Amino acid sequence: MPVALTLPVAYATTGQPVFPGGTSMSVAPNTVLDLDRWASDIAALTPGNEVQLPSISGIARNFRNGYIATFTAGLDHDFRDVKFSAAYVGTVGVHLPRVYSPNSYVGAEPAFAPFTRFDSSGQAIGGYGVENLVTSGSHSSYHALQTGLTKNSPRAGLGVQASYTYSKSLDDTSAVLGSLLGTAGVILQTQPQNPWNPGAEKGPSTFDVTHVFSASVIQLLFLDRVKPLRAVPKAVTSGWQFLNITTLTSGSPFTVFSGIQQTGVGGGGGTDRPDLLIRPQLSTSRRVREDYFGRGTNNASFFSIPINLIGGSGPNHGRFGTLGRNS
């Protein structure tokens, strides 16, 4: 059954109502909301007078337009009917958008939430909750060797084309909006492990593919020249062709998450990564697809979760892991 809820009156820090005329059109310029009073009035309407911290989202005042620079240098040569090409291709993205969380994540401790007020026991009693600010501090780069080979033989009705690309794409976030605070392992995890140091997320892009080989073959089928088919009308036997396109690529990188909250930044551990002890090798003979390293329940032996440490923070008294993003 729907229950009507009347929100409390919002007051400015001067003690006057923010909406004296009842509409947003009557708000004076540069009016400052008395956030603590409004939050207390909201809490009075909830069972147990629980404080509800408002979350805010916005765009940074110094947000700048991003741009992309592309540069290339290559060689081409014809060996009769065979054409060969090789080129270096580079792309750089500057001032790309990303999400910055100056007040950390949901449930952050006092040391990581400067815009939240806490009591002596560490319970939030006012201020702001999560703050998501879109900034333009991200950067990306792409470098590649792109080669191609083409052969056409009109007389034989044959066309062959092959290409190979060796590349590396790096960035500190591969998407602006993905899983802002999703469960561990989400491929488009856009929030950094340390919300105050997003630059530490620099690593292979989520869509980075090191090796790409592609080949295509097209062969005209001259069925009208086949002796047993000469009696068949050319409208039926002409125009046929065989086509094959094959593409082989290496796999995309992924991030290993610990799955638990290691520090006091909050978020429930959705962004926390462990320490790397020994670099594992992907198993190509595994029977279970998710058994990436081929050791079953012993896959965790490659990693160590830095918790229960002296001077650590959060419910598990830990720190940020040293394992890189998409590494």
N, C-alpha and C positions, 0 to 999 in steps of 0.2 A: 504494500500500500504506500503510495507516494506521501512523503512528509514535507511540508512546506518549511523552508529554512530562510530565516531573515538574517542577512549579514549585518554586522554592526556598522555604525557610522564611522567613516574614515576621517580622522582628524589630522590637521597639519601640526607641525611642531609649535605653532603659535597658539594652539588650542582651538582654532576655528575649524569648522567642517571643510573638508577638501572640496566637496561638491555643494556649495551653499545654495545653488539653484536647482539641485537635483539632477543635473546633467553635466557631462564632461565639458560642455561648451562654456560653462560658467567658472571653470577653474582658472585661477590667476596664474600668470607665468611664473616659473621657477618655484612653485609650491612644493615644500618638502613634507613628505608623509611622516607622521609619527608612527614608525613601524612597530616599536615596542608596545605602544598602546593598542594598536590595531591587532597585533598578535595576541595580546592578553585578552582582548575582547573576543577574539575567535576562540581562544582556549576555553573561555567561560561557557561557550556553547557546546563543548564536546564532553563526553563522559570522562570523568576524572580530571577535567580541566587540563588535558594534555596539550602542550605547546605544539603548534603546527608551524614549522619553519617554511617560509615562502621560498620557492625556487624561482630563479630568474634566468632568462636567456636574452642575449643581445649581441650587438656587433661592436667591436672595439672602435673607439673614436679615431684611432690612428690607422684604421683599416685602409689598405692600399689596393689598387687594382693590380692583379697579377699579370704576368706576361710570359711568353714562351719564346725562346730563341732556338733556332735550328741551323745547323751547319753541316755541310757534307763536302767530301772530296772523293772523286772516283776515277776509274780507268775503264775504257771500253776498247775492245779489239775484235775485228772480224777475221776468223780463220775460214775463208771461203764462205760456206753456208752455215758456219757455226759462229755464233756471237757470244762473246764472253764479257762479263762486267764484274767489277769489284769496287765497292765504295765503303767509305767510313761515314757513318751517319751519327750525329750527336744532337741531342735535344736537352735543353735546360729549362725548368720551370721555376720562376722566381715570384715570391710574394703569393704563394698559393694558400688558399684558406684551410684552416684547421680549427678544431675546438679546443679552447683553453679553459681549464677549471681552476680559477684562483682560490676557491674555497674547498678544493678537493671533492671527494665523492660522498655519497649517502653514508651517514654514520661515522664521519671523520672525527678524530679526537681533537682536543683543543689545539695541540701543536700544529695541526694541519688545516685548521679551519679558522683563519683570522677574522672572518666576518660573521662568526657565530658567537653568541655570548653563552658562557657556561657558568654553572655554580661550582662550589668547592669540591663537589663529588664528581664533576665531569659531565653532568647532565646539561643538555642544551636548554636554555631558558629564554632565548631571544635571538635577534639578528636574522641572518639569512641562512638558507640551506644550500643546496647545490646551485652553483652559478656556472652556466655554460656561455662562454664568450667566443664568438667567431672572430678569429684574428687572421692576419695574412703573413704569418711567419714561417710557413712551410716552404720546402725546397725539394726539387726533384731533378734527376739527371738520367739520361739514357745514352748509352754508347754501344755502337754495333758495327760489325763487319758484315756487310751484305754482299753476297756473290750470286751470280746468275749465269746460266748456260742455256742457249737456245739454238735449236737446229730445225730448219724447215726444208723439206724436200718435196716441192710441188709435183715433180714427176712421179715420185713414189706415193704421193698423197700422205706423207708422214710429217708430223710435227711433234717435237720433243722439247720440253722445257723443264729445267731443274733449278732450284734455288736453295741456298743455305745461308742462315743467319746465326751469327754468334754474338750475343748481346748481354748487357747487364743494365737493369733498371733499379735505381736507388731512390728512396724518399724517406720521409719521417712519418708520413701517413698516406695511405693509398685511397682514402675516401674521406670526405668531410662528414657525412652522415652514414653510419652503418649501424653497428651495435654500440651505442654510446656506453652502455654498461651491461653488455650481454653476458651470457654464461661463458665459462672458459672454453676456448677453442674456436670461437666464432671467427670466421675467416676475415670478416670486415670489422675487426675490433679497431675502432678509431680513437679511443682514449688511451693515452700513454700510461705506462706502469707508474711513473712518477709524474703527477699532474703539474708539478712546478718545473719539470725539466723535460719538455717534449722533444728537445733536440737529441736526447739520448735514444730516441726511437729510430734513429737513422739506420736503415738496413735495406735489404732487397725488397722491392715492391711486392705487394700481394700477387700481382699479375706478372711478375718477372719470369721469363722463360729463357733459359740460356741458349739452348739449341733448338733450331727449327729447320727441318728439311722438308721440302715440298717438290714433287715431281708430277708432271702431267704428260700424257701421251695421247695423241689423236691420230688415228689412221683411217683414211678414206677407204671404204670397201667398194671396190669396183665390181659389183655383182653383175653388171651388164656385160662384163668381159668373160664371165664364167660360161664355158661352153654349154653346159646343161640348162643354163638360165637364159640363153639368148632368145629363146622363143617367148619368154615372158616380157610383157610390155615394159619399156624403160621407165615409165611412170612408177612402176612398182620396184624395179631393181636399182634405180639410181638414187643418189642422195644419202646412202647409208654410211655411217661412220662408227668407229669404235673409240670410246673415250675412257680414260682412266686418270683419276687424280688421287695421289697418295700424299699424306702429310704425317710426318713423325716429329714429335716434340719431346723435350725433357719436361719433367714435372715442375709444378709451381712450389715455391717455398711455403712453409707454414710455421706457426709459433707454438711452442710448448708452454702451456700455462700450468701453474701449480694447482689451481683449483681451490685454494684456500686464501684467506686474507692474511698476508704476511706482515703488514704494517698498519699504522693508524690512519691511513688515508681514506679508509672506508671502501665502499663498493663491493664488499663481500668476497674479494679475491678474484673478481672477474678480469683484472688486468695484471695480476701478479705472475711473475715468471721465476723459476728456480735458478740455482747455480748449475753450471755445466761442469761435470767432473771429467767425463771422457766423451769425446765426440763420437756419436753413434753413426753407423752406416745403414742406410735404408735397405731393408731386406727385399730381395726380388723373388724369393722362394717361399714367402709366407703363405699359409693357407687361409688365414683370417686377414681380411683387408685392413682392419684397424690395427693389426699387430705390425706397426711400421718398422720396428727394429728387429723383429723376428725372435724376441726373447720372451714373449708372453708376459706373465706377471712380473718378470724380472727386468722389463724395460725401464722401470724407474731407477735401476742401479746406475744409469748414466747421469742422473741428476741428484741434487741435494737441495731440499727446501730450507732456506735460512730462517728458522724460527727457534724459539726458546733460547734467545741470545741475551747476554748481559747488555743492557742499554737498548734493547729492542723496543719496538712500539707495537700498539695494536693488541688485540685479544690473544695473539700467539707470540707476542714479544719478538718480532722478527724485523727484517730489513728487506729492501728491494733486492731481487735476484740479479745476478750478473749475466744471465743468458740474454742474448740480443733478440730483437724482434725479427721474425722470419729468418732465423739463422739455422 
